[in-house]
Amino acid sequence: MLQKLRKFSGSIFAKVFLAIVAIPFIFWGMGDLFSVGNQRTIVKIDKEKVLTKDFVNYINNFYDIKENINTVEIEKLLTNFIGRKLIQLEIEKFNINITEKSLAQLVKSQEIFKKENKFSRNEYEKFLIKNSVNAVAYEKNLSQQEKKKQVLEFIGGGIEPADFLTNIEYDKINQKRNIQLINLNDVFKKDLVIEEEQIQSYFDKNKDSFIDVYKSIKFFELNPNNLIGTDEFNDLFFKKIDEIDDLIANGHNLDYLREKFNLDLEKTITLNKFGKNKNLKSIENFPNNLIDNVFKIETLDSPILYESDDRYFIIELNDTEKIQKKVSDEKVNKNILLTLKKEKKKK
């Protein structure tokens, strides 16, 4: 049978059987096929008879027996079933066997079980637990896959490849290439000399890129304690929040809201778009995710109510200040230097 497979007659043989066996499925359904007494054999491979019940057991591994199976699915299952049976018969015919020692080496060679390029028993155990499989079942399946691989390699080894494939592979292995290299680092050392005049010129032309914008704001954080005198987020608290939202919509400012709801003195901070003050220190006790909202505010003395992670804030813009950086600033100078070097490298 191996010779037949090598001449590709095996696949035609399987298709013929598939067509013959599929006819009862198509016209009479699976129930009739498996209930008729004279059809206990579903396929015959050489002298080996494969019983119908074996195919039924195979189907039960993939489908709920209560569900209907259409013709296309039956054909796929039957093709896979016959293919597996052919492979298994070849394994038995050539007495391909995997010893315990070889199986152990197979398990240890799997990349998923390695930690720092070494086999890890812990990784192996975690894999088995994660996939709800025991070691015996996994190793049995791995052994079967290796046997199948050896059979296919043995069969494939008897097929003579086409000349053009042989030539392509030969050229890949034996090709030679001549290359020329230019070490750009050596070039850059000579040409990447940036003069102070160039830095100053770039700064003068791009002054707007070196402006820091700072926003000064006043804000309250609203919570049940300072709004209704309790620690509970209840209906009364949210009614007060809705009332504040309505008053803001009607044009009332932060001072009016503080007096009406008897709030503590508001906090005042100045920050840039990175959440830092003029000393470049990060602002504390103010949510970072509200900074973008702050920089969208353009109108002075017009409070806005914001919610951030179940925290409520009334924010009012007090002032906007633009500060022109100097070319002598270390960060500005370094930034310009890097930019000019990149431009030279591109050229």
C-alpha positions in Angstrom: 0.0 0.0 0.0 2.9 2.3 0.6 3.9 2.1 -3.1 0.4 3.1 -4.0 0.5 6.1 -1.8 3.9 7.1 -3.3 2.3 7.0 -6.7 -0.6 9.1 -5.4 -3.1 6.4 -6.1 -4.0 6.3 -2.4 -5.7 9.7 -2.5 -7.8 8.7 -5.5 -8.7 5.4 -3.7 -9.9 7.4 -0.7 -12.0 9.7 -2.9 -13.7 6.8 -4.6 -14.6 5.2 -1.3 -15.8 8.6 -0.1 -18.1 9.0 -3.0 -19.5 5.5 -2.6 -20.0 5.8 1.1 -21.4 9.3 0.9 -24.3 8.2 -1.3 -26.3 6.6 1.5 -25.8 9.7 3.6 -27.1 12.0 0.9 -30.2 10.0 0.0 -31.2 8.1 3.2 -29.4 9.9 6.1 -27.1 8.7 8.7 -29.7 6.7 10.7 -30.6 4.4 7.8 -26.9 3.8 7.0 -26.0 2.7 10.5 -29.2 0.7 11.2 -29.1 -1.7 8.2 -27.5 -4.9 9.3 -25.6 -5.7 6.1 -23.6 -2.4 6.3 -21.4 -3.0 9.3 -18.3 -2.3 7.3 -18.0 1.3 6.2 -14.7 1.0 4.3 -12.2 -1.7 3.3 -8.5 -0.9 3.0 -6.6 -3.8 1.5 -7.8 -6.7 3.7 -8.6 -4.5 6.7 -12.3 -3.9 7.3 -13.3 -0.7 9.2 -16.5 -1.0 11.0 -19.4 1.4 10.9 -19.4 1.7 14.7 -15.8 3.0 14.6 -16.9 5.8 12.4 -19.9 6.5 14.7 -17.5 6.8 17.6 -15.3 9.1 15.6 -18.3 11.4 14.9 -19.4 11.4 18.5 -16.0 13.0 19.4 -16.9 16.0 17.3 -20.7 16.3 17.3 -23.6 16.0 19.8 -25.5 12.9 18.6 -28.8 14.9 19.0 -27.8 17.4 16.3 -28.4 16.9 12.6 -25.3 16.6 10.5 -25.4 17.8 6.9 -23.8 16.1 3.9 -20.8 18.5 3.7 -19.9 17.8 7.3 -20.3 14.1 6.9 -17.9 14.1 3.8 -15.3 16.1 5.8 -15.5 13.7 8.8 -15.4 10.6 6.5 -12.4 12.0 4.6 -10.5 12.7 7.9 -11.6 9.3 9.4 -10.3 7.4 6.4 -7.1 9.5 6.3 -6.4 8.8 9.9 -7.0 5.0 9.4 -4.6 4.9 6.5 -1.9 6.6 8.5 -2.6 4.3 11.5 -2.3 1.2 9.3 1.0 2.5 7.8 2.3 3.1 11.4 1.4 -0.5 12.3 2.7 -2.0 9.1 6.2 -0.4 9.5 6.2 -1.0 13.2 6.9 2.7 14.0 7.3 3.0 17.7 8.2 5.8 20.1 10.1 4.6 23.2 9.6 6.1 26.6 13.0 7.7 26.4 12.3 9.3 23.0 8.9 10.5 24.2 10.5 12.2 27.2 13.0 13.9 24.9 10.0 15.1 22.7 8.2 16.6 25.7 11.4 18.3 26.9 12.0 19.8 23.4 8.7 21.6 23.3 9.3 25.4 23.4 6.2 26.1 25.5 7.6 24.1 28.4 11.0 25.9 28.4 12.1 28.6 30.8 15.4 30.4 30.1 15.9 27.8 27.3 15.6 24.9 29.7 12.8 22.4 30.3 10.7 23.5 33.2 8.5 20.9 35.0 6.4 23.7 36.4 5.7 25.1 32.9 4.7 21.6 31.9 2.3 21.2 34.8 0.8 24.7 34.3 0.1 23.8 30.6 -1.7 20.6 31.6 -3.8 22.3 34.2 -4.6 25.3 31.9 -5.8 22.9 29.1 -7.6 20.5 31.5 -5.6 17.5 30.2 -3.6 14.8 32.1 0.0 13.9 31.3 -0.9 10.4 30.0 -3.4 11.8 27.4 -1.1 14.6 26.3 1.9 12.3 25.9 -0.2 9.7 24.1 -1.3 12.4 21.6 2.2 13.7 21.2 3.5 10.2 20.5 0.8 9.7 17.9 1.6 13.0 16.2 5.3 12.0 16.0 4.5 8.6 14.5 2.3 10.3 11.9 5.1 12.8 11.1 7.6 9.9 10.6 5.2 8.1 8.3 4.6 11.2 6.1 8.3 11.9 6.0 9.0 8.3 5.0 6.4 8.5 2.2 7.4 11.9 1.1 11.0 10.8 0.9 10.1 8.5 -2.0 8.8 11.4 -4.2 11.3 12.8 -6.6 11.2 16.6 -6.7 11.0 18.6 -9.9 14.3 19.9 -11.4 13.3 23.5 -11.0 12.7 23.0 -7.3 16.1 21.3 -6.9 17.8 24.2 -8.8 16.1 26.8 -6.7 17.2 25.1 -3.4 20.7 24.6 -4.8 21.0 28.3 -5.7 19.8 29.4 -2.3 22.4 27.3 -0.5 25.3 28.1 -2.9 24.7 31.7 -3.8 27.4 34.4 -3.1 26.8 38.1 -2.9 29.2 41.0 -3.0 28.3 44.0 -0.9 29.6 47.5 -0.3 29.3 49.3 3.0 29.5 53.0 4.0 29.9 53.6 7.7 27.7 56.6 8.2 29.0 57.2 11.7 32.3 58.2 10.2 30.6 60.6 7.8 28.5 62.1 10.6 31.5 62.8 12.8 32.9 65.1 10.1 29.6 66.8 8.9 27.5 66.9 12.1 29.2 70.0 13.5 26.5 72.5 14.5 27.5 76.1 15.1 25.9 78.4 17.7 24.8 80.7 14.9 22.8 77.8 13.3 21.1 77.1 16.7 20.2 80.8 17.2 18.9 81.0 13.6 16.7 78.0 14.0 15.3 79.4 17.3 14.5 82.8 15.8 12.5 81.1 13.0 10.6 78.8 15.3 10.0 80.8 18.4 6.4 79.8 18.6 7.5 76.2 19.1 9.3 77.2 22.3 6.5 78.8 24.2 5.1 77.3 27.4 1.4 77.9 28.0 0.3 77.9 31.7 -3.3 77.9 33.0 -4.2 79.2 36.4 -7.4 77.7 37.7 -9.5 77.7 40.8 -11.4 74.5 41.7 -13.4 72.6 44.3 -13.7 68.9 44.7 -17.2 68.0 45.6 -17.9 65.1 47.8 -20.8 64.0 50.2 -18.9 65.3 53.2 -18.5 68.9 52.1 -21.8 69.1 50.2 -24.3 67.3 52.5 -22.3 66.5 55.6 -22.2 62.7 55.2 -19.9 60.1 53.7 -22.6 58.4 51.7 -23.2 59.0 47.9 -27.0 59.1 48.2 -29.9 60.7 46.2 -29.5 64.0 48.1 -25.9 64.3 47.0 -26.7 63.7 43.3 -29.6 66.2 43.5 -27.1 68.8 44.8 -24.8 68.0 41.9 -27.6 68.5 39.4 -28.5 71.8 41.1 -24.9 73.0 40.8 -24.9 72.0 37.1 -28.0 74.0 36.5 -26.7 77.1 38.3 -23.5 76.9 36.2 -25.6 76.7 33.1 -27.4 79.8 34.2 -24.1 81.8 34.4 -23.3 81.7 38.2 -19.6 81.8 39.0 -17.4 80.0 41.5 -17.8 82.6 44.3 -21.6 82.4 44.1 -21.5 78.5 44.4 -19.1 78.6 47.3 -21.4 80.9 49.3 -24.6 79.1 48.4 -23.4 75.7 49.3 -21.1 76.8 52.2 -18.0 75.3 50.6 -14.4 75.6 51.9 -12.1 78.0 50.2 -11.3 76.9 46.6 -7.8 75.7 45.6 -5.7 77.6 43.1 -3.0 76.0 40.9 -1.0 76.9 37.8 0.0 74.2 35.4 1.1 73.5 31.8 -0.2 70.8 29.5 2.1 68.2 31.1 0.6 68.8 34.5 3.7 70.6 35.9 4.0 74.0 37.6 6.5 76.8 36.6 9.2 75.0 38.6 8.5 71.9 36.5 7.2 70.0 39.4 4.2 67.7 39.0 0.9 69.0 40.3 -0.5 66.9 43.1 -4.1 66.3 44.2 -5.5 67.0 40.7 -6.5 64.3 38.3 -4.2 64.0 35.2 -7.1 63.0 33.0 -8.6 66.5 33.6 -5.6 68.4 32.4 -6.7 68.2 28.7 -10.1 69.6 29.8 -8.5 72.5 31.6 -6.6 73.5 28.4 -9.9 73.5 26.4 -11.3 76.2 28.7 -11.0 79.6 27.1 -13.5 81.8 29.0 -12.5 83.4 32.4 -14.7 83.3 35.4 -17.0 80.7 33.9 -17.0 77.5 35.9 -17.4 74.0 34.5 -18.5 70.8 36.3 -16.4 67.7 35.6 -16.6 64.1 36.7 -13.4 61.9 36.9 -13.5 58.4 38.3 -16.5 59.1 40.5 -14.9 62.4 41.7 -16.6 65.7 41.0 -14.8 69.0 40.3 -15.9 72.6 39.7 -13.1 74.2 37.7 -12.9 77.9 36.8 -10.2 79.5 34.6 -8.4 82.4 36.3 -5.7 83.3 33.8 -3.7 82.1 30.8 0.0 82.9 30.5 2.4 82.3 27.7 6.1 82.2 28.6 8.7 82.4 25.9 11.6 80.1 26.5 15.2 81.2 25.9 17.7 79.7 23.5 20.1 79.4 26.4 17.8 77.0 28.2 19.5 73.6 28.3 16.5 71.7 27.1 15.8 74.1 24.3 19.4 74.1 23.1 19.6 70.3 23.2 16.2 70.0 21.3 17.4 72.3 18.5 20.7 70.5 18.3 19.1 67.2 17.8 16.7 68.6 15.2 19.5 70.1 13.2 21.5 66.9 13.3 18.5 64.9 12.0 18.0 67.3 9.2 21.6 67.0 8.2 21.4 63.2 8.3 18.4 63.2 6.0 20.2 65.3 3.5 
